[in-house]
Amino acid sequence: MYAYRFPAVRRKRTAPTREEPAMSGTAQDATITDTALHADRILILDFGSQVTQLIARRVRESGVYCEIWPFTADEERIRAFAPRGIILSGGPASVHDEGAPVIPEVVFALNIPVLGICYGEQAMCNQLGGKVEGSDHREFGRAFVDITEDCALFRGVWARGSREQVWMSHGDRVTQLPPGFRAVATSEGAPFAIIADEGRRLYGVQFHPEVVHTPHGAALLRNFTHNVAGCTGTWTMARFRDVEIEKIRKQVGDKRVICGLSGGVDSSVAAVLIHEAIGDQLTCIFVDHGMLRAGEAEEVVKTFRGQFNIKLIHRDASDLFLSALEGVTDPEVKRKTIGRLFIEVFEEEAAKIGGAEFLAQGTLYPDVIESVSFTGGPSVTIKSHHNVGGLPERMNMQLVEPLRELFKDEVRDLGRELEIPESIVGRHPFPGPGLAIRIPSDSITREKLDLLRKADAIYLEEIRNAGLYDAIWQAFAVLLPVRTVGVMGDGRTYDQAVALRAVTSTDGMTAEVFPFDMGFLNRVASRIVNEVRGINRVTYDITSKPPGTIEWE
């Protein structure tokens, strides 16, 4: 039976040592970045957009360190951060709403470059003496802007007189500019689609340059950070690693940390990074809920005890989880049941260890953004994640989440920086609740899990054989809650159906269907139907994200 294979053990990884004891500190201390490492840095103020983190991603891709803070950040903290420039994110509010988010006055008092995106542009205009009104011509999705003037944002990217594709998402629009501003681009629904006050180095764009649907958006952001704000672009993932190690040491001090390890990319990178920082102060707990793929539990134990020399406790709790999930069909109940039991089992094992004050998790930003708005604002909850939302108060532990600001591909880059084998960092994402959410609208049983494991293994094996694994963001099989009539040999069958899913993506926020040729799909379907007794029909899911999510539940 197919399972992901980790590399053979070649050498034991020894625990890192430190010449001096770690400095003690709090989680708040750990958010303060070492100014020597990040003299060039950009501050992003979040007004509630669900794609704010994409701004940070684009900025970091250009080699500039940045952090995202809520728009409510106080003046003292902003001044202490000493950013080279500030980017104001989009958001769901209207500047005319009661209690609408406002830009802190210090943003303009610092006399540094400011770029407002969508709501950020509107709030800037509203606060500096312009006017913003609701529009009868709203723009959502692909649009085009006409470049009417030269501007520092356009240097080497757009030219006066050109028409450029962008991604709009707004109802309100600027109708009167503040003193000192001029329009440098227009669109059908926004006469001030891009505005500039180059004397004060203030800019606003009505569209979203951070999303991939604005083809030259990353270049525009780079012009802001490098040409306008004067950043040098020397920040790398090696720098991130160094900073995070220091943050972990300052936060943890000489205390002990326990980490929930699954063997996936996220928890693996988090565990190795934390181990680099504090060595044997870290103990990993692997809770096996019985919904992993074949052979994975054994591989987790072998890899992290053997290759990485990390202290690991393995708890097989499959009977407990499967018993609790008996008869449960609602996806949120599944997730919450698994999350609750995970914490309970984890708590039991943590109590046996004793003395740990911190819990480490491999939480990523997509987990956070789909569970709750960064600002605590009105973003819609899409689905809950069992590793987001903190711990029961009775555990009296603080969270260590060094990957919380990263997307999946950035975590992979960090893993490579940590010299974690490609067979681990290159793995497709796998959900925390495991195969439970790949058996939609149905209760979980060992029989169904075995059917799904076999079908999934065949599918992934064929993808690897075809050399397509690295071209796909995520691929998996889903056991459908339906039975269908089939014919095998001379007999009638009435068995279950399976759906195959494969998507391409850069960050998991949006995804497109992978275009398999029919020969490949026919080959996979034939193998599954012939080799997995109990499945007689195979379908292929061609839904993009949005409107669908990548997982079915």
Buried (B, 14 or more C-beta within 10 A) or exposed (E): EBBBEBEEEEEEBEBEEEEEEBEEBEBEEBBEBEEEBBBBBBBBBBBBBBBBBBBBBBBBBBBBBBBBBBBEBEEEBBEEBEBBBBBBBBBBBBBEEEEBBEBBEBBBEBEBBBBBBBBBBBBBBBBBEBBBBEBEEBBEEEBBBBBBEBBBBBBEBBEEEEEBBBBBBBBBBBBEBBEEBBBBBBBEBBBBBBBBBBEBBBBBBBBBBBBBBBEBBBBBBBBBBBBBBEBEBEBBBEBBBBBBBBBBBBBBBEBBBBBBBBBBBBBBBBBBBBBBBBBEBBBBBBBBBBBBBBBBBEBBBBBBBBBBBBBBBBBEBBEBBBEBBEEBBEBEEBBBBBBEBBBBBBBEBBEEEEEBBBBBBBBBBBBBBBBBBBBEBEBEEEBBBBBBEEBEEEBEBBBBBBBBBBBBBBBBBBBBBBEBBEEBBBBBBBBBBBBBBBBBEBBBBEEBBBBBBBBBBBBBBBBEEBEBBEEBBBBBBBBBBEBBEBEEEEEEBEBBBBBBBBBBBBBBBBBEBBEBEEEBBEBBBEBBBEEBEBBBBBBBBEBBBEEBBBBBB
